[in-house]
């Protein structure tokens, strides 16, 4: 067995292109769950609220992340949601018992308020239609309400609500997690496929430009995975553009070494579904392509509360993220770049309060550790993803066997003559020397370098200590002979921004 290298090396060549990076990989998700909507983005009682009741501090933080799309209104909530409850005069909207989260839904925030929110943060709306208790007709009616010009029933209803011009929503999810027995109106794969196909046909007849996302497996541990995906795709292939995948990561066994190697599982999930896509396309002799939409992803295991006790805006699943969580999130987004050829949409769940990088009180806002890698990827990863050759020392993990200590991705934006390199050092104790070599075009300089690191994988931010684990700007190294040398701290995420 060859001896371990004493240092790591990474080789970057702008000719080794994986794929263009879809901006929609940097998207978010808002569900009517807990305090994501009420006391999250919408809180008229807060001193930070604007005239629409939207939290200005939350809007500013979301604009800094620059989510390219926002999925709404669910999530499990979707499968019992009547969209007509959330439009029209607020004093006429019904209060409902939300069976998904055992909460009271006031419907004071609905479709049009969501459109106003999307404009406020400059993000693309991604709406979802109810495939649980909802009908294919109701799904089609919502597309008419949002996208049709005035002159017919639901478009005129929109105009009567103060929105004469169509919202022109492009991205639509055809249901949510319909493979899950926990889902309101759960369907078997063939039943869902047939219903989704007919809904998709009607939705497209209203607006041929819509891009439709089919429900895939809720996670890779489902007993029906990946057969569910195959069956649903074979029925709906020609009607949809994307196939969804959901996954929530956790460290329930308190095995930090294996937890920090979860990128292996993320990549396997993508590779399996990529294989299903290739199989179905070949079986159907199709020239049509369907891509993956990872439209729910995040760390979620410390606070899994899901019952609101029939109250309004209960505190549900308000995860507190620590350093190791941030490093897992950074690796997850490395996987997004490494799989950019098939993965085109990714929505972190959720935007605020519920399993979120952001946490609000009535008068304050906290950025959790995971906020920083999400913001840095969204800000700096553009153009094309590059296939980085990495030589790294390795270590043993209980769950995944031998894994390299380094996890790396890179992007190159020729139009702006910029690049970015994203590096996680998984070691909990050792700094790791790294040589970065450019094999074709070396950058003129490293224009900026950011680092998130700490000594304790369980370290977290709080309202009392909000800057405990944050990304900081550090002095970038000089480029010499088309290379730079770095010393990566243990438990660290390092980002280099290059000027070519």
VEXDREN-2710 file (C-alpha; in Angstrom, 1 decimal):
% VEXDREN-2710
k/r/px/py/pz
1/UNK/0.0/0.0/0.0
2/UNK/1.5/3.4/-1.0
3/UNK/2.5/5.7/1.8
4/UNK/0.3/8.6/2.7
5/UNK/1.2/12.1/1.3
6/UNK/2.4/14.5/4.0
7/UNK/0.6/17.4/2.4
8/UNK/-2.3/17.8/0.1
9/UNK/-2.2/19.0/-3.5
10/UNK/-5.0/20.2/-5.8
11/UNK/-4.7/20.8/-9.5
12/UNK/-7.0/23.2/-11.3
13/UNK/-7.4/23.5/-15.1
14/UNK/-10.1/25.7/-16.6
15/UNK/-10.3/23.3/-19.5
16/UNK/-11.6/20.5/-17.2
17/UNK/-15.2/21.7/-17.2
18/UNK/-17.9/19.6/-15.5
19/UNK/-20.8/21.8/-16.5
20/UNK/-22.2/25.3/-16.4
21/UNK/-23.4/26.1/-12.8
22/UNK/-27.1/26.6/-12.6
23/UNK/-27.8/29.7/-10.5
24/UNK/-30.9/27.9/-9.2
25/UNK/-28.5/25.7/-7.1
26/UNK/-28.5/28.6/-4.7
27/UNK/-32.2/28.7/-3.8
28/UNK/-34.3/28.6/-0.7
29/UNK/-37.6/27.2/0.7
30/UNK/-40.4/28.7/2.7
31/UNK/-43.2/26.5/4.2
32/UNK/-46.1/27.3/6.4
33/UNK/-44.5/25.5/9.3
34/UNK/-43.6/26.8/12.7
35/UNK/-42.3/30.4/12.5
36/UNK/-41.0/30.4/9.0
37/UNK/-43.7/32.6/7.7
38/UNK/-45.4/34.2/10.8
39/UNK/-42.7/35.8/13.0
40/UNK/-40.2/34.9/10.3
41/UNK/-40.5/36.8/7.1
42/UNK/-43.9/38.2/8.0
43/UNK/-44.3/39.9/11.4
44/UNK/-46.3/43.1/11.4
45/UNK/-45.8/43.4/15.2
46/UNK/-42.0/43.5/15.0
47/UNK/-40.3/46.9/15.2
48/UNK/-38.4/45.8/12.0
49/UNK/-41.5/45.3/9.9
50/UNK/-42.1/47.4/6.8
51/UNK/-45.5/48.7/5.7
52/UNK/-46.4/45.2/4.3
53/UNK/-45.4/43.4/7.5
54/UNK/-42.2/42.0/6.1
55/UNK/-39.2/41.9/8.4
56/UNK/-36.6/44.3/6.9
57/UNK/-33.7/42.7/8.8
58/UNK/-34.7/39.3/7.4
59/UNK/-35.1/40.7/3.9
60/UNK/-31.6/42.2/4.1
61/UNK/-30.0/38.9/5.3
62/UNK/-31.8/37.0/2.5
63/UNK/-30.7/39.5/-0.1
64/UNK/-27.1/39.0/1.1
65/UNK/-27.4/35.3/0.5
66/UNK/-29.1/36.1/-2.9
67/UNK/-31.3/33.1/-3.2
68/UNK/-32.1/32.7/-6.9
69/UNK/-35.5/31.0/-6.3
70/UNK/-37.8/30.4/-3.4
71/UNK/-40.0/27.3/-3.1
72/UNK/-43.4/27.8/-1.4
73/UNK/-45.8/27.0/0.4
74/UNK/-44.5/23.5/1.3
75/UNK/-43.5/21.0/2.3
76/UNK/-45.9/18.7/4.1
77/UNK/-48.2/21.7/4.6
78/UNK/-48.8/21.7/0.8
79/UNK/-50.7/18.5/0.7
80/UNK/-53.7/19.9/2.7
81/UNK/-53.5/23.5/1.5
82/UNK/-56.3/25.2/-0.3
83/UNK/-54.7/28.1/-2.2
84/UNK/-57.9/30.0/-2.4
85/UNK/-57.8/30.4/1.4
86/UNK/-54.7/32.7/1.0
87/UNK/-55.9/35.2/-1.5
88/UNK/-58.3/38.1/-1.4
89/UNK/-59.2/40.4/1.5
90/UNK/-57.4/39.3/4.6
91/UNK/-60.4/39.8/6.9
92/UNK/-62.3/37.2/4.8
93/UNK/-59.7/34.5/4.8
94/UNK/-60.5/31.4/6.9
95/UNK/-58.6/30.1/9.9
96/UNK/-57.8/26.5/9.3
97/UNK/-56.4/23.5/11.3
98/UNK/-53.2/22.5/9.5
99/UNK/-53.1/18.7/9.8
100/UNK/-49.4/18.5/8.7
101/UNK/-48.0/20.4/11.7
102/UNK/-51.0/20.4/14.0
103/UNK/-51.1/24.2/13.9
104/UNK/-53.6/27.0/13.3
105/UNK/-53.1/28.6/9.9
106/UNK/-54.5/32.1/9.8
107/UNK/-53.9/32.5/6.0
108/UNK/-52.9/36.1/6.5
109/UNK/-49.9/35.4/4.2
110/UNK/-50.7/33.7/0.9
111/UNK/-49.8/33.7/-2.8
112/UNK/-49.8/37.4/-3.5
113/UNK/-48.0/38.3/-0.4
114/UNK/-45.4/35.7/-1.4
115/UNK/-45.0/37.4/-4.8
116/UNK/-44.4/40.7/-3.0
117/UNK/-41.8/39.0/-0.8
118/UNK/-40.0/37.5/-3.9
119/UNK/-39.8/41.0/-5.5
120/UNK/-38.5/42.4/-2.2
121/UNK/-35.6/40.0/-2.2
122/UNK/-35.2/39.7/-5.9
123/UNK/-35.8/36.0/-6.1
124/UNK/-37.7/33.8/-8.6
125/UNK/-40.9/32.3/-7.1
126/UNK/-41.2/28.5/-7.2
127/UNK/-44.8/27.5/-6.4
128/UNK/-46.0/24.0/-5.5
129/UNK/-49.5/22.6/-6.2
130/UNK/-51.4/20.3/-3.8
131/UNK/-51.3/16.6/-5.0
132/UNK/-52.6/15.3/-1.7
133/UNK/-56.2/16.6/-1.1
134/UNK/-55.9/18.8/-4.1
135/UNK/-57.3/18.0/-7.6
136/UNK/-55.7/18.4/-11.0
137/UNK/-58.3/21.1/-11.7
138/UNK/-57.2/23.1/-8.6
139/UNK/-53.6/22.9/-9.8
140/UNK/-54.6/24.2/-13.2
141/UNK/-56.7/27.0/-11.6
142/UNK/-53.7/28.2/-9.7
143/UNK/-51.6/28.4/-12.8
144/UNK/-54.4/30.4/-14.5
145/UNK/-54.6/32.7/-11.4
146/UNK/-50.9/33.4/-11.4
147/UNK/-50.0/33.4/-15.1
148/UNK/-52.9/34.0/-17.4
149/UNK/-53.9/37.5/-18.8
150/UNK/-57.1/39.0/-17.5
151/UNK/-60.3/37.9/-19.3
152/UNK/-61.1/34.5/-17.6
153/UNK/-62.3/33.6/-14.1
154/UNK/-59.1/33.0/-12.2
155/UNK/-57.1/35.7/-13.9
156/UNK/-59.9/38.1/-13.3
157/UNK/-60.0/37.0/-9.7
158/UNK/-56.3/37.9/-9.4
159/UNK/-57.0/41.3/-10.9
160/UNK/-59.8/41.9/-8.4
161/UNK/-57.2/41.2/-5.7
162/UNK/-55.1/44.1/-7.0
163/UNK/-52.7/42.3/-9.4
164/UNK/-53.9/42.9/-12.9
165/UNK/-50.6/41.8/-14.5
166/UNK/-49.7/38.1/-14.4
167/UNK/-47.1/36.9/-11.9
168/UNK/-45.5/34.7/-14.6
169/UNK/-44.4/32.0/-12.2
170/UNK/-42.0/29.8/-14.2
171/UNK/-41.1/26.9/-11.7
172/UNK/-43.8/24.6/-10.3
173/UNK/-43.5/21.6/-8.0
174/UNK/-46.2/19.0/-8.7
175/UNK/-46.8/18.0/-5.1
176/UNK/-44.5/17.2/-2.2
177/UNK/-43.1/13.9/-0.9
178/UNK/-46.0/11.9/-2.2
179/UNK/-44.0/8.7/-1.6
180/UNK/-44.2/9.3/2.2
181/UNK/-46.9/7.5/4.3
182/UNK/-46.8/10.6/6.5
183/UNK/-48.0/12.7/3.6
184/UNK/-51.7/13.9/3.5
185/UNK/-53.2/12.1/0.6
186/UNK/-50.1/9.8/0.1
187/UNK/-50.1/7.9/-3.2
188/UNK/-48.3/4.9/-4.5
189/UNK/-45.8/5.6/-7.3
190/UNK/-48.0/4.7/-10.2
191/UNK/-51.0/6.5/-8.7
192/UNK/-49.0/9.6/-8.1
193/UNK/-47.4/9.4/-11.6
194/UNK/-50.8/9.2/-13.3
195/UNK/-52.2/12.1/-11.2
196/UNK/-49.1/14.2/-11.7
197/UNK/-49.1/13.6/-15.5
198/UNK/-52.6/14.8/-15.9
199/UNK/-52.1/17.8/-13.6
200/UNK/-48.9/18.7/-15.6
201/UNK/-50.8/18.5/-18.9
202/UNK/-53.5/21.0/-17.7
203/UNK/-50.9/23.3/-16.1
204/UNK/-48.9/23.3/-19.4
205/UNK/-52.0/24.0/-21.4
206/UNK/-52.5/27.2/-19.4
207/UNK/-48.9/28.2/-19.8
208/UNK/-46.6/26.1/-22.1
209/UNK/-43.5/28.0/-20.6
210/UNK/-43.8/26.5/-17.1
211/UNK/-41.0/24.3/-15.8
212/UNK/-42.4/21.4/-13.8
213/UNK/-40.7/19.4/-11.0
214/UNK/-41.9/15.9/-10.3
215/UNK/-41.9/14.4/-6.8
216/UNK/-39.0/12.0/-6.2
217/UNK/-38.0/10.0/-3.2
218/UNK/-38.2/11.8/0.2
219/UNK/-34.8/10.4/1.1
220/UNK/-32.5/7.6/0.1
221/UNK/-33.6/5.4/3.0
222/UNK/-37.2/5.1/1.8
223/UNK/-38.0/1.4/1.2
224/UNK/-39.4/2.4/-2.2
225/UNK/-36.2/4.2/-3.3
226/UNK/-35.3/4.3/-6.2
227/UNK/-38.1/2.3/-7.6
228/UNK/-40.6/5.1/-6.9
229/UNK/-38.4/7.4/-8.9
230/UNK/-38.3/5.0/-11.9
231/UNK/-42.1/4.4/-11.9
232/UNK/-43.1/8.1/-11.6
233/UNK/-40.6/9.2/-14.2
234/UNK/-41.6/6.5/-16.7
235/UNK/-45.2/7.8/-16.5
236/UNK/-44.4/11.5/-16.5
237/UNK/-41.1/11.8/-18.4
238/UNK/-42.3/14.0/-21.3
239/UNK/-44.3/16.3/-19.1
240/UNK/-41.7/17.3/-16.5
241/UNK/-38.3/19.1/-16.5
242/UNK/-36.9/18.2/-13.1
243/UNK/-37.1/15.4/-10.6
244/UNK/-37.0/16.2/-6.9
245/UNK/-34.8/14.7/-4.2
246/UNK/-34.9/15.5/-0.5
247/UNK/-32.4/14.7/2.2
248/UNK/-31.8/15.8/5.8
249/UNK/-28.4/15.1/7.4
250/UNK/-27.7/14.5/11.1
251/UNK/-25.1/13.4/13.6
252/UNK/-27.4/11.4/15.9
253/UNK/-24.6/8.9/16.8
254/UNK/-22.3/11.8/17.7
255/UNK/-19.7/10.4/15.3
256/UNK/-18.1/13.6/14.1
257/UNK/-15.6/11.8/11.9
258/UNK/-18.3/10.0/9.9
259/UNK/-20.6/13.0/9.9
260/UNK/-17.9/15.1/8.3
261/UNK/-17.6/12.5/5.5
262/UNK/-21.3/12.6/4.5
263/UNK/-20.4/14.0/1.1
264/UNK/-19.9/10.4/0.1
265/UNK/-23.6/9.7/0.8
266/UNK/-24.7/12.9/-0.9
267/UNK/-22.8/12.0/-4.0
268/UNK/-24.2/8.4/-4.0
269/UNK/-27.7/9.8/-3.8
270/UNK/-27.1/12.0/-6.9
271/UNK/-25.4/9.2/-8.8
272/UNK/-28.2/6.7/-8.1
273/UNK/-30.9/9.1/-9.3
274/UNK/-28.7/10.2/-12.3
275/UNK/-28.7/6.5/-13.2
276/UNK/-32.5/6.3/-13.0
277/UNK/-32.8/9.4/-15.2
278/UNK/-30.5/7.8/-17.8
279/UNK/-32.3/4.5/-17.7
280/UNK/-35.8/6.0/-18.1
281/UNK/-34.6/8.3/-21.0
282/UNK/-33.1/5.3/-22.7
283/UNK/-36.1/3.1/-22.1
284/UNK/-38.5/5.7/-23.5
285/UNK/-36.2/6.4/-26.5
286/UNK/-36.6/10.0/-25.6
287/UNK/-34.7/13.1/-26.7
288/UNK/-36.1/15.0/-23.7
289/UNK/-33.9/15.7/-20.7
290/UNK/-34.9/15.7/-17.1
291/UNK/-32.6/17.1/-14.4
292/UNK/-32.4/16.8/-10.6
293/UNK/-33.9/19.4/-8.2
294/UNK/-32.6/18.9/-4.6
295/UNK/-35.4/21.1/-3.4
296/UNK/-35.2/20.2/0.3
297/UNK/-31.7/19.8/1.9
298/UNK/-30.2/20.7/5.2
299/UNK/-29.0/19.5/8.6
300/UNK/-31.9/18.5/10.8
301/UNK/-31.7/16.2/13.8
302/UNK/-31.4/18.2/17.1
303/UNK/-34.9/19.7/17.2
304/UNK/-37.4/17.6/15.3
305/UNK/-40.5/19.0/16.9
306/UNK/-43.4/18.8/14.5
307/UNK/-46.6/19.2/16.4
308/UNK/-47.7/22.7/17.0
309/UNK/-50.4/21.9/19.6
310/UNK/-53.0/23.7/17.6
311/UNK/-51.4/27.1/18.1
312/UNK/-50.4/29.9/15.7
313/UNK/-46.7/30.1/14.7
314/UNK/-45.4/27.5/17.2
315/UNK/-41.7/27.1/17.7
316/UNK/-41.0/24.0/15.6
317/UNK/-37.7/22.5/14.5
318/UNK/-35.7/25.6/15.4
319/UNK/-32.3/23.9/14.9
320/UNK/-29.2/25.5/16.4
321/UNK/-26.3/24.9/14.0
322/UNK/-22.7/24.4/15.1
323/UNK/-19.3/24.3/13.4
324/UNK/-19.5/20.7/12.2
325/UNK/-23.0/21.4/10.7
326/UNK/-21.5/24.3/8.8
327/UNK/-18.7/22.1/7.5
328/UNK/-21.3/19.5/6.3
329/UNK/-23.2/22.2/4.6
330/UNK/-20.1/23.4/2.8
331/UNK/-19.3/19.9/1.6
332/UNK/-22.9/19.5/0.5
333/UNK/-22.5/22.6/-1.7
334/UNK/-19.2/21.2/-3.0
335/UNK/-21.2/18.2/-4.2
336/UNK/-23.6/20.6/-5.9
337/UNK/-20.7/21.9/-8.0
338/UNK/-19.2/18.5/-8.6
339/UNK/-22.6/17.2/-9.8
340/UNK/-23.6/20.4/-11.7
341/UNK/-24.1/18.4/-14.9
342/UNK/-27.3/16.7/-13.6
343/UNK/-28.2/18.8/-10.5
344/UNK/-29.7/22.1/-11.5
345/UNK/-31.9/23.3/-8.6
346/UNK/-31.2/23.1/-4.8
347/UNK/-33.4/24.7/-2.1
348/UNK/-32.0/24.9/1.4
349/UNK/-34.8/24.2/3.9
350/UNK/-35.8/26.7/5.2
351/UNK/-35.2/30.4/4.8
352/UNK/-35.8/31.5/8.4
353/UNK/-36.4/30.0/11.9
354/UNK/-37.4/26.5/10.9
355/UNK/-34.2/24.4/10.2
356/UNK/-32.7/27.6/9.0
357/UNK/-29.5/29.6/8.9
358/UNK/-31.5/32.6/10.3
359/UNK/-33.3/32.9/13.6
360/UNK/-35.5/35.7/14.7
361/UNK/-36.9/37.1/18.0
362/UNK/-39.4/39.8/17.9
363/UNK/-36.6/42.4/17.7
364/UNK/-33.4/40.6/16.8
365/UNK/-31.9/38.4/14.1
366/UNK/-29.2/35.7/14.5
367/UNK/-27.1/34.2/11.7
368/UNK/-26.2/30.6/12.5
369/UNK/-22.9/29.0/11.5
370/UNK/-24.4/27.6/8.3
371/UNK/-25.3/31.0/7.0
372/UNK/-21.7/31.7/6.0
373/UNK/-21.0/28.8/3.6
374/UNK/-24.3/29.2/1.9
375/UNK/-23.7/32.9/1.4
376/UNK/-20.2/32.4/0.1
377/UNK/-21.1/29.8/-2.4
378/UNK/-24.0/31.9/-3.6
379/UNK/-21.8/34.9/-3.9
380/UNK/-18.8/33.4/-5.5
381/UNK/-19.7/30.2/-7.4
382/UNK/-20.5/31.1/-11.0
383/UNK/-19.8/30.3/-14.6
384/UNK/-18.7/26.6/-14.8
385/UNK/-17.8/23.9/-12.3
386/UNK/-14.3/22.5/-12.7
387/UNK/-13.1/19.0/-12.1
388/UNK/-10.4/19.5/-9.5
389/UNK/-7.7/16.7/-9.2
390/UNK/-7.0/16.3/-5.4
391/UNK/-4.3/14.4/-3.7
392/UNK/-5.0/14.3/0.1
393/UNK/-4.0/12.4/3.2
394/UNK/-6.9/10.2/4.3
395/UNK/-8.3/8.9/7.5
396/UNK/-10.7/6.1/8.6
397/UNK/-14.4/6.6/9.2
398/UNK/-16.7/4.1/10.8
399/UNK/-19.5/4.7/8.3
400/UNK/-17.7/5.3/5.0
401/UNK/-14.3/3.6/5.4
402/UNK/-11.2/5.5/4.2
403/UNK/-12.0/9.1/3.2
404/UNK/-9.7/12.0/2.2
405/UNK/-9.2/14.8/4.7
406/UNK/-9.9/17.4/2.0
407/UNK/-13.1/18.0/0.2
408/UNK/-12.8/20.5/-2.7
409/UNK/-14.7/22.1/-5.5
410/UNK/-14.0/25.0/-7.8
411/UNK/-15.7/27.3/-10.3
412/UNK/-14.5/29.5/-13.2
413/UNK/-16.4/32.5/-14.7
414/UNK/-14.7/33.3/-18.0
415/UNK/-17.0/36.3/-18.6
416/UNK/-15.9/38.0/-15.4
417/UNK/-12.3/36.6/-15.4
418/UNK/-12.9/35.3/-11.9
419/UNK/-12.7/31.9/-10.1
420/UNK/-13.4/30.4/-6.7
421/UNK/-12.0/27.4/-4.8
422/UNK/-13.9/25.9/-1.9
423/UNK/-12.0/23.7/0.6
424/UNK/-13.0/21.8/3.7
425/UNK/-10.4/20.3/6.0
426/UNK/-12.2/17.4/7.8
427/UNK/-9.4/16.8/10.3
428/UNK/-10.5/17.6/13.9
429/UNK/-7.0/18.1/15.2
430/UNK/-4.4/18.7/12.5
431/UNK/-3.6/21.6/10.2
432/UNK/-3.1/20.5/6.7
433/UNK/-0.6/22.0/4.2
434/UNK/-2.0/22.4/0.8
435/UNK/-0.4/23.3/-2.5
436/UNK/-2.8/24.6/-5.2
437/UNK/-1.5/24.4/-8.7
438/UNK/-3.0/26.0/-11.8
439/UNK/-2.3/23.9/-14.9
440/UNK/-3.4/26.3/-17.6
441/UNK/-4.1/29.8/-16.6
442/UNK/-2.8/31.0/-13.3
443/UNK/-4.6/33.8/-11.6
444/UNK/-3.0/37.2/-11.4
445/UNK/-3.8/37.2/-7.7
446/UNK/-5.9/35.7/-5.0
447/UNK/-8.3/38.7/-4.7
448/UNK/-9.9/37.5/-1.4
449/UNK/-9.7/34.7/1.1
450/UNK/-12.4/33.7/3.6
451/UNK/-12.2/31.2/6.4
452/UNK/-14.6/29.6/8.9
453/UNK/-12.9/27.5/11.5
454/UNK/-12.8/26.6/15.2
455/UNK/-11.4/24.2/17.7
456/UNK/-14.7/22.7/18.9
457/UNK/-17.0/21.0/16.4
458/UNK/-20.0/21.7/18.7
459/UNK/-19.3/25.5/18.9
460/UNK/-22.3/27.6/17.8
461/UNK/-23.6/31.2/17.6
462/UNK/-26.2/32.6/20.0
463/UNK/-27.9/36.0/20.5
464/UNK/-25.4/36.6/23.4
465/UNK/-22.4/35.5/21.2
466/UNK/-23.5/35.9/17.6
467/UNK/-19.9/36.0/16.1
468/UNK/-18.5/32.9/17.7
469/UNK/-18.3/30.9/14.4
470/UNK/-18.4/33.2/11.4
471/UNK/-16.4/33.5/8.2
472/UNK/-13.6/36.0/8.4
473/UNK/-11.5/37.6/5.7
474/UNK/-7.8/36.6/6.0
475/UNK/-4.7/37.6/4.1
476/UNK/-4.6/35.8/0.8
477/UNK/-1.3/34.1/-0.3
478/UNK/0.7/35.3/-3.2
479/UNK/0.7/33.3/-6.5
480/UNK/4.2/32.1/-7.4
481/UNK/5.0/29.9/-10.4
482/UNK/1.3/29.2/-11.0
483/UNK/0.8/27.9/-7.4
484/UNK/0.0/29.0/-3.9
485/UNK/0.7/27.3/-0.5
486/UNK/-1.8/27.3/2.3
487/UNK/-2.0/25.9/5.8
488/UNK/-5.6/24.8/6.4
489/UNK/-6.6/24.8/10.1
490/UNK/-8.5/21.8/11.4
491/UNK/-12.3/21.9/11.2
492/UNK/-12.1/24.6/8.6
493/UNK/-13.8/25.9/5.4
494/UNK/-11.6/28.0/3.2
495/UNK/-12.7/30.0/0.1
496/UNK/-10.3/31.6/-2.3
497/UNK/-11.6/34.2/-4.8
498/UNK/-9.3/34.5/-7.8
499/UNK/-8.7/37.2/-10.4
500/UNK/-7.5/35.6/-13.7
END
